Structure formats: C-alpha cells, structure tokens
C-alpha cells in the first residue's frame, strides 16, 4: 500500500538555517503534494539503502530533474515547496533540493523504481482525485468541519489538523494535511490494515528500524529493499509478522510523462 499526502504546511522541507519567503508564490495550489509513501503499513520504511544496508541514498540532481519535461513541470506546480521563490534558476534548484529531494531520499528510496517513476506515480494518484481536491480547496479560508471534508471522499481519508495553530475562533484549528491510501492491483490491504496502530510499537533509531511488527515475506524486491536488507534492519526485533507484500511486476518501467507509463508499471486503486 502507498500513502499519498496533500498539505499546505511545507515547513518540513526547510533545512536548518533556511528561511522561506514571506509570501507563498503566486499560482501555488492551496493543497500541495507532501509525499508519496510506499509500503505504509503501521508506519513506513525510510531512507532505504540497499541489500547490505551500507549504500547511501543518491540525492536528486537538480539539473537532471529539470530535463524531465512535462513531469518536471507538474512537479513544480503540484509537488514543490510553494514558499520558495521561483524567480531564478537557483531558486528552482533549491525547490528540488528541499521538499522533492527530502521526499525522494526518505520515502522514494524505498520505492521499487527510479526517481522519475516515483514522482510520476505520486503525481498520477494525486491527479486521479483532483476533482475531490478541488472540492476541499473550496472550503479553505473558511470554517469547515472535518466530517464535511471527509464526506467529499468515497473512501476514508485521514485528516490532520493543528489545534495549537493560531485560531480564528474557539475550538477551531488549522487544516494541515489530507492522507489517502492506495493499493497496487496485487495488494489486498485495506485502510484499516494500513492506518491501525494497535498492535505495533515502532520507533526509528538512527537508520535502524525498530518495529515489533513488520513485513518480510517472499524473496523479491521489497520496494527498493531486498528481504535480506529488511532482515538486517530488523535484527533484535521481538517478532516478525508475515503479510502480503505490495510488489510491482517490474522495476524497469519508464515514466514517459506524468501519470503515463510504459508497461509493466504499477497502477494504484484508491482505497481510502
């Protein structure tokens, strides 16, 4: 399963010592893609580093990303930090360095394919529910109940609000993020499987994944990890729970443009 996250709070992407611009740049969508998190089951793997666990994650190269054509255009419109100016090329490169590179290194490195396919996949699922997103943005700037936002979606959606943010009225917070869950055609996980946390105690210590319950089934690629890498990361864990893995049919698919792939590439179904 994969989690698609849309938000209007981009501060996560600002590195220490980096200041955002005073105003959000003109034309930025009210809801921006935060991330696309693969294998989201009681939390998510992060910063995957290969079969031995010793390889480093390769960061994005801004000059290469800018040559991705339509995909790059869509990334700048839908999946970038709207508080970073795009007046000149250096600032555009910074947008790639911050939010996009953060998401690639932390989450995309645990994906089954290269950065281009990772970003194309995230944009594709977001675009497939753009009509729903438009209905949500119509509420922004006004008072709205979370149940009214949830009612827009045919399946369940996770709504994150910040009750500590400056408020305009008693008991009113600020909408931070909407999270939707997606399955590949080979996965049978439900939203309850993905979001429930009653039977897990997961913490991340450095690069070690310390989870009481995790997934290590089959011998194929685990979204960028091999099973050997997962077992290495889970040394000392109390117990392992085998579940059906989300596996793509190929790691060699190519993103021709945003949301359009040459077969056999992953397709996703919105489950909530």
ZAVEX-79463 format. One record per residue (C-alpha): x, y, z. Coordinates in nm, 4 decimals, padded with zeros to 6 digits. Example, Ala and Ser with C-alpha at 12.3 -4.5 7.8 and 13.67 -1.06 7.14 Angstrom:
2
atom east = 01.2300; north = -00.4500; up = 00.7800
atom east = 01.3670; north = -00.1060; up = 00.7140
***
This chain:
272
atom east = 00.0000; north = 00.0000; up = 00.0000
atom east = 00.1093; north = 00.3554; up = -00.0517
atom east = 00.0037; north = 00.6734; up = 00.1224
atom east = -00.0483; north = 00.9944; up = -00.0730
atom east = -00.0313; north = 01.3085; up = 00.1363
atom east = -00.1501; north = 01.6555; up = 00.0367
atom east = -00.0841; north = 01.9533; up = 00.2596
atom east = -00.0430; north = 02.3280; up = 00.2776
atom east = 00.2202; north = 02.3176; up = 00.5543
atom east = 00.5569; north = 02.2832; up = 00.3764
atom east = 00.7886; north = 02.3692; up = 00.6656
atom east = 00.9105; north = 02.0111; up = 00.6862
atom east = 01.1176; north = 02.0713; up = 00.3752
atom east = 01.3148; north = 02.3691; up = 00.5064
atom east = 01.6626; north = 02.2690; up = 00.6121
atom east = 01.8129; north = 02.4142; up = 00.9295
atom east = 01.9123; north = 02.7759; up = 00.8737
atom east = 01.6936; north = 02.8115; up = 00.5632
atom east = 01.4292; north = 03.0821; up = 00.5554
atom east = 01.1184; north = 03.0579; up = 00.3459
atom east = 00.9880; north = 03.3557; up = 00.1509
atom east = 00.7490; north = 03.5963; up = 00.3191
atom east = 00.4635; north = 03.5035; up = 00.0877
atom east = 00.3562; north = 03.1940; up = -00.0963
atom east = 00.4407; north = 03.2390; up = -00.4621
atom east = 00.1601; north = 03.3337; up = -00.6976
atom east = -00.0295; north = 03.0495; up = -00.8578
atom east = 00.0643; north = 02.7898; up = -00.5960
atom east = -00.2174; north = 02.5407; up = -00.5313
atom east = -00.3909; north = 02.5651; up = -00.1957
atom east = -00.3183; north = 02.1963; up = -00.1442
atom east = 00.0294; north = 02.0844; up = -00.2438
atom east = 00.1565; north = 01.7263; up = -00.2607
atom east = 00.3559; north = 01.6499; up = 00.0524
atom east = 00.4653; north = 01.2984; up = -00.0297
atom east = 00.4019; north = 00.9504; up = -00.1651
atom east = 00.4992; north = 00.6925; up = 00.0965
atom east = 00.5314; north = 00.3309; up = -00.0221
atom east = 00.4662; north = 00.0218; up = 00.1899
atom east = 00.2742; north = 00.2184; up = 00.4515
atom east = 00.1711; north = -00.0492; up = 00.6997
atom east = 00.1759; north = 00.0537; up = 01.0660
atom east = 00.4210; north = 00.3239; up = 00.9680
atom east = 00.6657; north = 00.3300; up = 00.6806
atom east = 01.0212; north = 00.2241; up = 00.5943
atom east = 01.2501; north = 00.5189; up = 00.5341
atom east = 01.5898; north = 00.6005; up = 00.3865
atom east = 01.6324; north = 00.2550; up = 00.2319
atom east = 01.9946; north = 00.1887; up = 00.1433
atom east = 02.0118; north = -00.1375; up = -00.0491
atom east = 02.0675; north = -00.5041; up = 00.0238
atom east = 02.3617; north = -00.4637; up = 00.2621
atom east = 02.2367; north = -00.1531; up = 00.4362
atom east = 02.5665; north = 00.0207; up = 00.3671
atom east = 02.4930; north = 00.2088; up = 00.0473
atom east = 02.3984; north = 00.5741; up = 00.0688
atom east = 02.0813; north = 00.7157; up = -00.0833
atom east = 02.1594; north = 00.9006; up = -00.4061
atom east = 02.0133; north = 01.2541; up = -00.3910
atom east = 01.8338; north = 01.4196; up = -00.6787
atom east = 02.0422; north = 01.6201; up = -00.9246
atom east = 01.8501; north = 01.9449; up = -00.9979
atom east = 01.9921; north = 01.9738; up = -01.3500
atom east = 01.8692; north = 01.6255; up = -01.4384
atom east = 01.5275; north = 01.6779; up = -01.2809
atom east = 01.4775; north = 01.9928; up = -01.4878
atom east = 01.5149; north = 01.7799; up = -01.8028
atom east = 01.2143; north = 01.5634; up = -01.7179
atom east = 00.9846; north = 01.7677; up = -01.9420
atom east = 00.6148; north = 01.7521; up = -01.8580
atom east = 00.6856; north = 01.5592; up = -01.5389
atom east = 00.9143; north = 01.8366; up = -01.4114
atom east = 00.6514; north = 02.0983; up = -01.4989
atom east = 00.3913; north = 01.9084; up = -01.2998
atom east = 00.6332; north = 01.8655; up = -01.0103
atom east = 00.6896; north = 02.2417; up = -00.9970
atom east = 00.3162; north = 02.3041; up = -00.9992
atom east = 00.1946; north = 02.0274; up = -00.7694
atom east = 00.4831; north = 01.8861; up = -00.5651
atom east = 00.7213; north = 02.1598; up = -00.4622
atom east = 00.7689; north = 02.3993; up = -00.1750
atom east = 00.5409; north = 02.6960; up = -00.2524
atom east = 00.7281; north = 02.9212; up = -00.0091
atom east = 01.0497; north = 02.9050; up = -00.2107
atom east = 01.0696; north = 03.1672; up = -00.4823
atom east = 01.0947; north = 03.0566; up = -00.8457
atom east = 01.2290; north = 03.3871; up = -00.9787
atom east = 01.5562; north = 03.2414; up = -01.0990
atom east = 01.7123; north = 02.9044; up = -01.1729
atom east = 01.8975; north = 02.8888; up = -00.8415
atom east = 01.5690; north = 02.9123; up = -00.6527
atom east = 01.4111; north = 02.6483; up = -00.8760
atom east = 01.7044; north = 02.4202; up = -00.7992
atom east = 01.6518; north = 02.4893; up = -00.4283
atom east = 01.2941; north = 02.3695; up = -00.4596
atom east = 01.4282; north = 02.0420; up = -00.5935
atom east = 01.6894; north = 02.0281; up = -00.3161
atom east = 01.4408; north = 02.0738; up = -00.0346
atom east = 01.0963; north = 01.9145; up = -00.0496
atom east = 01.1413; north = 01.6965; up = -00.3572
atom east = 01.4806; north = 01.5637; up = -00.2552
atom east = 01.3658; north = 01.5131; up = 00.1037
atom east = 01.0745; north = 01.3009; up = -00.0136
atom east = 01.2920; north = 01.1036; up = -00.2555
atom east = 01.5637; north = 01.0248; up = -00.0010
atom east = 01.3285; north = 00.9436; up = 00.2864
atom east = 01.0444; north = 00.7681; up = 00.1021
atom east = 01.1298; north = 00.7300; up = -00.2660
atom east = 01.4426; north = 00.5318; up = -00.1805
atom east = 01.2049; north = 00.2608; up = -00.0515
atom east = 01.0148; north = 00.2603; up = -00.3820
atom east = 01.0641; north = -00.0114; up = -00.6424
atom east = 01.1803; north = 00.2161; up = -00.9218
atom east = 01.3898; north = 00.5215; up = -01.0036
atom east = 01.3130; north = 00.8829; up = -00.9030
atom east = 01.1339; north = 00.9644; up = -01.2272
atom east = 00.8841; north = 00.6817; up = -01.1832
atom east = 00.8460; north = 00.7607; up = -00.8128
atom east = 00.7454; north = 01.1226; up = -00.8750
atom east = 00.5292; north = 01.0310; up = -01.1748
atom east = 00.3447; north = 00.7758; up = -00.9597
atom east = 00.2796; north = 01.0249; up = -00.6806
atom east = 00.1524; north = 01.2871; up = -00.9220
atom east = -00.0628; north = 01.0321; up = -01.1045
atom east = -00.2529; north = 00.9286; up = -00.7928
atom east = -00.2971; north = 01.2907; up = -00.6835
atom east = -00.4268; north = 01.3911; up = -01.0262
atom east = -00.6710; north = 01.0999; up = -01.0286
atom east = -00.8604; north = 01.2591; up = -00.7365
atom east = -00.8074; north = 01.6211; up = -00.8393
atom east = -01.1833; north = 01.6796; up = -00.8586
atom east = -01.2098; north = 01.5842; up = -00.4909
atom east = -00.9141; north = 01.8060; up = -00.4046
atom east = -01.0872; north = 02.0977; up = -00.5775
atom east = -01.3910; north = 02.0480; up = -00.3547
atom east = -01.1693; north = 02.0589; up = -00.0460
atom east = -00.9882; north = 02.3746; up = -00.1547
atom east = -01.3243; north = 02.5471; up = -00.1960
atom east = -01.3574; north = 02.5223; up = 00.1823
atom east = -01.0136; north = 02.6618; up = 00.2632
atom east = -01.0133; north = 03.0061; up = 00.4204
atom east = -01.3500; north = 02.9412; up = 00.5843
atom east = -01.4738; north = 02.7407; up = 00.8795
atom east = -01.5452; north = 02.3775; up = 00.7988
atom east = -01.5986; north = 02.0587; up = 00.9958
atom east = -01.3632; north = 01.7692; up = 00.9320
atom east = -01.6662; north = 01.5454; up = 00.8801
atom east = -01.7701; north = 01.7673; up = 00.5899
atom east = -01.4280; north = 01.7275; up = 00.4298
atom east = -01.4368; north = 01.3521; up = 00.4872
atom east = -01.7791; north = 01.3344; up = 00.3221
atom east = -01.6251; north = 01.4507; up = -00.0067
atom east = -01.4292; north = 01.1280; up = -00.0432
atom east = -01.5880; north = 00.7953; up = -00.1467
atom east = -01.3442; north = 00.6097; up = 00.0804
atom east = -01.1910; north = 00.7023; up = 00.4123
atom east = -00.9427; north = 00.9868; up = 00.4310
atom east = -00.7101; north = 01.0781; up = 00.7165
atom east = -00.7430; north = 01.4491; up = 00.8057
atom east = -00.4710; north = 01.6178; up = 01.0103
atom east = -00.5357; north = 01.9472; up = 01.1874
atom east = -00.3196; north = 02.1609; up = 01.4142
atom east = -00.5189; north = 02.2656; up = 01.7225
atom east = -00.2186; north = 02.4636; up = 01.8506
atom east = -00.2003; north = 02.6919; up = 01.5463
atom east = -00.3300; north = 03.0496; up = 01.5724
atom east = -00.7063; north = 03.0193; up = 01.5654
atom east = -00.9817; north = 03.2483; up = 01.4480
atom east = -01.2490; north = 03.1037; up = 01.6742
atom east = -01.2738; north = 02.8800; up = 01.9830
atom east = -01.2252; north = 02.5081; up = 01.9098
atom east = -01.1044; north = 02.5808; up = 01.5572
atom east = -00.7662; north = 02.4639; up = 01.4324
atom east = -00.5855; north = 02.4804; up = 01.1008
atom east = -00.6071; north = 02.2109; up = 00.8337
atom east = -00.2609; north = 02.0680; up = 00.7774
atom east = -00.2894; north = 01.7589; up = 00.5644
atom east = -00.5109; north = 01.5046; up = 00.3901
atom east = -00.3880; north = 01.1463; up = 00.3556
atom east = -00.5323; north = 00.8906; up = 00.1154
atom east = -00.4331; north = 00.5243; up = 00.0876
atom east = -00.3705; north = 00.3380; up = -00.2358
atom east = -00.3212; north = -00.0261; up = -00.3304
atom east = -00.1488; north = -00.1728; up = -00.6291
atom east = -00.3531; north = -00.4283; up = -00.8226
atom east = -00.1638; north = -00.7091; up = -00.6452
atom east = -00.2246; north = -00.5891; up = -00.2897
atom east = -00.5237; north = -00.6691; up = -00.0704
atom east = -00.4559; north = -00.4361; up = 00.2215
atom east = -00.7457; north = -00.2265; up = 00.3478
atom east = -00.7389; north = 00.1185; up = 00.5012
atom east = -00.7856; north = -00.0397; up = 00.8435
atom east = -00.4773; north = -00.2555; up = 00.7809
atom east = -00.2737; north = 00.0481; up = 00.6854
atom east = -00.3797; north = 00.3011; up = 00.9461
atom east = -00.4356; north = 00.0843; up = 01.2569
atom east = -00.1579; north = 00.1029; up = 01.5132
atom east = -00.2993; north = -00.1061; up = 01.7980
atom east = -00.0515; north = -00.3916; up = 01.7624
atom east = 00.2733; north = -00.2120; up = 01.6895
atom east = 00.5328; north = -00.0109; up = 01.8734
atom east = 00.7603; north = 00.1390; up = 01.6084
atom east = 01.0434; north = 00.3822; up = 01.6612
atom east = 01.3331; north = 00.4831; up = 01.4406
atom east = 01.6781; north = 00.4940; up = 01.5975
atom east = 01.9296; north = 00.6324; up = 01.3513
atom east = 01.8963; north = 00.4199; up = 01.0396
atom east = 01.7694; north = 00.1169; up = 01.2319
atom east = 01.4039; north = 00.0241; up = 01.2081
atom east = 01.2884; north = -00.0972; up = 01.5493
atom east = 00.9458; north = -00.2474; up = 01.4942
atom east = 00.7699; north = -00.5275; up = 01.6769
atom east = 00.5644; north = -00.5995; up = 01.3657
atom east = 00.6962; north = -00.5641; up = 01.0147
atom east = 00.6791; north = -00.7284; up = 00.6732
atom east = 00.9318; north = -00.9773; up = 00.5372
atom east = 00.7502; north = -01.2137; up = 00.3003
atom east = 00.8695; north = -01.3609; up = -00.0309
atom east = 01.2085; north = -01.3313; up = -00.1953
atom east = 01.1505; north = -01.0482; up = -00.4410
atom east = 01.2268; north = -00.6788; up = -00.4128
atom east = 01.0582; north = -00.5007; up = -00.1240
atom east = 01.0056; north = -00.1567; up = -00.2740
atom east = 01.3753; north = -00.0850; up = -00.3027
atom east = 01.4791; north = -00.3146; up = -00.0185
atom east = 01.5596; north = -00.6814; up = -00.0583
atom east = 01.4351; north = -00.9192; up = 00.2060
atom east = 01.7946; north = -00.9518; up = 00.3248
atom east = 01.8079; north = -00.5782; up = 00.3870
atom east = 01.4851; north = -00.5861; up = 00.5843
atom east = 01.6090; north = -00.8732; up = 00.7995
atom east = 01.9317; north = -00.6821; up = 00.8565
atom east = 01.7397; north = -00.3731; up = 00.9630
atom east = 01.5237; north = -00.5791; up = 01.1965
atom east = 01.7967; north = -00.7517; up = 01.3939
atom east = 01.6898; north = -00.7728; up = 01.7557
atom east = 01.3210; north = -00.7147; up = 01.6870
atom east = 01.0878; north = -00.9108; up = 01.9149
atom east = 00.8886; north = -01.0814; up = 01.6428
atom east = 00.8059; north = -01.0618; up = 01.2741
atom east = 00.4645; north = -01.0768; up = 01.1153
atom east = 00.4459; north = -01.2012; up = 00.7577
atom east = 00.1914; north = -01.0220; up = 00.5450
atom east = 00.1248; north = -00.9953; up = 00.1744
atom east = 00.3743; north = -00.7554; up = 00.0207
atom east = 00.2949; north = -00.4846; up = -00.2280
atom east = 00.5096; north = -00.5896; up = -00.5226
atom east = 00.5364; north = -00.4376; up = -00.8670
atom east = 00.5666; north = -00.6598; up = -01.1707
atom east = 00.8806; north = -00.4866; up = -01.2876
atom east = 01.1388; north = -00.2374; up = -01.1666
atom east = 01.2230; north = -00.1446; up = -01.5250
atom east = 00.9162; north = 00.0599; up = -01.6129
atom east = 00.9706; north = 00.4083; up = -01.7544
atom east = 00.7642; north = 00.7199; up = -01.6946
atom east = 00.7020; north = 00.8717; up = -02.0359
atom east = 00.5314; north = 01.1697; up = -01.8753
atom east = 00.3438; north = 01.2454; up = -01.5578
atom east = 00.0964; north = 00.9682; up = -01.4915
atom east = 00.1712; north = 00.7795; up = -01.8143
atom east = 00.3920; north = 00.4722; up = -01.8044
atom east = 00.5257; north = 00.2153; up = -02.0443
atom east = 00.4087; north = -00.1287; up = -01.9274
atom east = 00.4544; north = -00.3084; up = -01.6994
atom east = 00.4350; north = -00.0314; up = -01.4411
atom east = 00.2407; north = -00.0054; up = -01.1170
atom east = -00.1175; north = 00.1110; up = -01.1131
atom east = -00.2965; north = 00.2192; up = -00.7989
atom east = -00.6500; north = 00.1981; up = -00.6679
atom east = -00.7776; north = 00.4481; up = -00.4123
atom east = -00.8922; north = 00.2543; up = -00.1031
atom east = -00.9325; north = 00.5375; up = 00.1442
***
